[in-house]
Amino acid sequence: MSDIVTFGETMLRLTPPGDERLENAGEFEVRAAGAESNAAIAADRLGATATWLSKVPDSPLGRRVVNELRGHGIETDVVWSQQGRQGTYYHERAGSPRGTNVIYDRGNTAISSAEAREFDIDQVQNARVFYTTGITPALSSTLRETTASMLKAARQGGTTTAFDFNYRRKLWTPEEARETLTRLFPGIDVLLIAARDARTVLDFEGDPRQLAHQLGSQYDFTTVVVTRGSEGALAWHDNVVHDQAAYETDTVSPIGTGDAFSGAFIARRLHGDDVPKALEYAAATAALKRTIPGDVALLTKDEVDALVTDDGTTISR
């Protein structure tokens, strides 16, 4: 039995060397990349055993993804599909003013047809936490039903449910996301959401502290974590808001930072940390991730421990 079970798509990320343009690239760096598997790896690195659930094409590319994730130390429980393809995305790096560009190629993927009945629901119900993100139901109408079913099954089994809102404008509109994701809210215990998404998608107003209180009071969440980029994060729990500053970091690769934050926060809560301490570990893990190429937080707990200060940086009000 794993401490945390995650569910979602993991793609292959293809990145040209340096700041090369995609249209002129002669070679690519290839890595596995997915929000839910990224979070699982971060949680595992912080001491929580983790399993990633997904539906993957029985193809060389599908096996490439699964083998890489297994190499990072997490368990994988996948439905091998004879239909559908492996999703990919292309990551073009550049400085200002060109900026970074991401191009998704995830049409007709194997996971888009995934149904709850295909998975071992006992794994979900025997875990301490079930985790998924708003990316998964954005991929297909089938996955909207599947995500809802798995959250419901987790709740029925007494498993804590954690959900990263994770809005992606290239996948759907704010209106589509709001309609779908708010329907999932009754099945969620712990919500993680960026302040910008609470405003853009949910039409909430106010500063991050107000957003956290509004979300916590309007919906039946146990905990609401609001991230706010370089200003850190805060969490609403038991009607108290805990404020966590961001750690200073030199950014090598920002992609996957939010997933590392989520995985670390959940892992430390499972370990028994209170919300302020879990926030501190999450912020430290996110800062370290930004120094690491790729999407995955390849770090150790000792490195996070060294960054976390004994006197703490959280403020509770």
Solvent accessible surface area in square Angstrom, and as a share of the most:
residue,aa,sasa,rsa
1,M,173,0.77
2,S,13,0.08
3,D,27,0.14
4,I,0,0.00
5,V,1,0.00
6,T,0,0.00
7,F,0,0.00
8,G,0,0.00
9,E,11,0.05
10,T,5,0.03
11,M,13,0.06
12,L,4,0.02
13,R,2,0.01
14,L,32,0.16
15,T,0,0.00
16,P,1,0.01
17,P,65,0.41
18,G,48,0.47
19,D,89,0.46
20,E,61,0.27
21,R,107,0.39
22,L,34,0.17
23,E,167,0.75
24,N,105,0.54
25,A,24,0.18
26,G,81,0.78
27,E,116,0.52
28,F,76,0.32
29,E,66,0.29
30,V,56,0.32
31,R,68,0.25
32,A,1,0.01
33,A,2,0.01
34,G,5,0.05
35,A,12,0.09
36,E,2,0.01
37,S,0,0.00
38,N,5,0.03
39,A,0,0.00
40,A,0,0.00
41,I,0,0.00
42,A,0,0.00
43,A,0,0.00
44,D,43,0.22
45,R,73,0.27
46,L,3,0.01
47,G,65,0.63
48,A,4,0.03
49,T,74,0.43
50,A,3,0.02
51,T,3,0.02
52,W,1,0.00
53,L,0,0.00
54,S,1,0.01
55,K,23,0.10
56,V,5,0.03
57,P,8,0.05
58,D,63,0.33
59,S,33,0.21
60,P,98,0.61
61,L,93,0.47
62,G,0,0.00
63,R,102,0.37
64,R,89,0.32
65,V,1,0.00
66,V,0,0.00
67,N,89,0.46
68,E,37,0.17
69,L,1,0.01
70,R,122,0.45
71,G,67,0.65
72,H,34,0.15
73,G,51,0.49
74,I,6,0.03
75,E,114,0.51
76,T,20,0.12
77,D,47,0.24
78,V,21,0.12
79,V,34,0.20
80,W,98,0.34
81,S,13,0.08
82,Q,153,0.68
83,Q,148,0.66
84,G,41,0.40
85,R,87,0.32
86,Q,12,0.05
87,G,1,0.01
88,T,11,0.06
89,Y,9,0.03
90,Y,64,0.24
91,H,7,0.03
92,E,6,0.03
93,R,74,0.27
94,A,19,0.14
95,G,51,0.49
96,S,111,0.72
97,P,138,0.87
98,R,102,0.37
99,G,26,0.25
100,T,78,0.45
101,N,61,0.31
102,V,32,0.18
103,I,82,0.42
104,Y,58,0.22
105,D,56,0.29
106,R,32,0.12
107,G,44,0.42
108,N,130,0.67
109,T,7,0.04
110,A,1,0.01
111,I,3,0.01
112,S,27,0.18
113,S,57,0.37
114,A,0,0.00
115,E,64,0.29
116,A,20,0.15
117,R,191,0.70
118,E,55,0.25
119,F,17,0.07
120,D,73,0.38
121,I,43,0.22
122,D,87,0.45
123,Q,48,0.22
124,V,0,0.00
125,Q,54,0.24
126,N,84,0.43
127,A,6,0.05
128,R,114,0.42
129,V,8,0.05
130,F,0,0.00
131,Y,0,0.00
132,T,0,0.00
133,T,0,0.00
134,G,1,0.01
135,I,21,0.11
136,T,1,0.00
137,P,0,0.00
138,A,11,0.09
139,L,34,0.17
140,S,25,0.16
141,S,82,0.53
142,T,46,0.27
143,L,0,0.00
144,R,80,0.29
145,E,123,0.55
146,T,5,0.03
147,T,1,0.00
148,A,40,0.31
149,S,51,0.33
150,M,0,0.00
151,L,3,0.02
152,K,127,0.54
153,A,14,0.11
154,A,0,0.00
155,R,86,0.32
156,Q,128,0.57
157,G,37,0.35
158,G,70,0.67
159,T,3,0.02
160,T,53,0.31
161,T,0,0.00
162,A,1,0.01
163,F,0,0.00
164,D,16,0.08
165,F,0,0.00
166,N,14,0.07
167,Y,25,0.09
168,R,78,0.29
169,R,189,0.69
170,K,101,0.43
171,L,40,0.20
172,W,13,0.05
173,T,63,0.37
174,P,37,0.23
175,E,103,0.46
176,E,78,0.35
177,A,0,0.00
178,R,69,0.25
179,E,101,0.45
180,T,16,0.09
181,L,0,0.00
182,T,34,0.20
183,R,175,0.64
184,L,11,0.06
185,F,2,0.01
186,P,96,0.61
187,G,15,0.15
188,I,0,0.00
189,D,23,0.12
190,V,20,0.11
191,L,0,0.00
192,L,4,0.02
193,I,2,0.01
194,A,14,0.11
195,A,6,0.05
196,R,157,0.57
197,D,8,0.04
198,A,0,0.00
199,R,96,0.35
200,T,75,0.44
201,V,0,0.00
202,L,11,0.06
203,D,97,0.50
204,F,21,0.09
205,E,141,0.63
206,G,31,0.30
207,D,69,0.36
208,P,22,0.14
209,R,59,0.22
210,Q,94,0.42
211,L,0,0.00
212,A,0,0.00
213,H,67,0.30
214,Q,63,0.28
215,L,0,0.00
216,G,7,0.07
217,S,93,0.60
218,Q,115,0.51
219,Y,50,0.19
220,D,125,0.65
221,F,10,0.04
222,T,72,0.42
223,T,3,0.02
224,V,0,0.00
225,V,0,0.00
226,V,0,0.00
227,T,37,0.22
228,R,52,0.19
229,G,60,0.57
230,S,108,0.70
231,E,116,0.52
232,G,8,0.07
233,A,2,0.01
234,L,2,0.01
235,A,0,0.00
236,W,28,0.10
237,H,31,0.14
238,D,111,0.58
239,N,106,0.54
240,V,53,0.30
241,V,0,0.00
242,H,21,0.10
243,D,25,0.13
244,Q,1,0.00
245,A,52,0.40
246,A,44,0.34
247,Y,33,0.13
248,E,176,0.79
249,T,49,0.29
250,D,121,0.63
251,T,70,0.41
252,V,91,0.52
253,S,9,0.06
254,P,67,0.42
255,I,44,0.22
256,G,10,0.10
257,T,21,0.12
258,G,42,0.41
259,D,13,0.07
260,A,1,0.01
261,F,13,0.06
262,S,2,0.01
263,G,0,0.00
264,A,0,0.00
265,F,3,0.01
266,I,7,0.04
267,A,2,0.02
268,R,13,0.05
269,R,85,0.31
270,L,23,0.12
271,H,123,0.55
272,G,64,0.61
273,D,21,0.11
274,D,84,0.43
275,V,3,0.02
276,P,26,0.17
277,K,65,0.27
278,A,0,0.00
279,L,0,0.00
280,E,3,0.01
281,Y,22,0.08
282,A,0,0.00
283,A,9,0.07
284,A,0,0.00
285,T,0,0.00
286,A,13,0.10
287,A,7,0.05
288,L,39,0.19
289,K,0,0.00
290,R,71,0.26
291,T,59,0.34
292,I,30,0.15
293,P,63,0.39
294,G,2,0.02
295,D,6,0.03
296,V,11,0.06
297,A,2,0.01
298,L,71,0.35
299,L,3,0.01
300,T,66,0.38
301,K,67,0.29
302,D,110,0.57
303,E,83,0.37
304,V,0,0.00
305,D,49,0.25
306,A,90,0.70
307,L,57,0.28
308,V,16,0.09
309,T,58,0.34
310,D,149,0.77
311,D,130,0.67
312,G,28,0.26
313,T,54,0.31
314,T,37,0.21
315,I,92,0.46
316,S,61,0.39
317,R,156,0.57
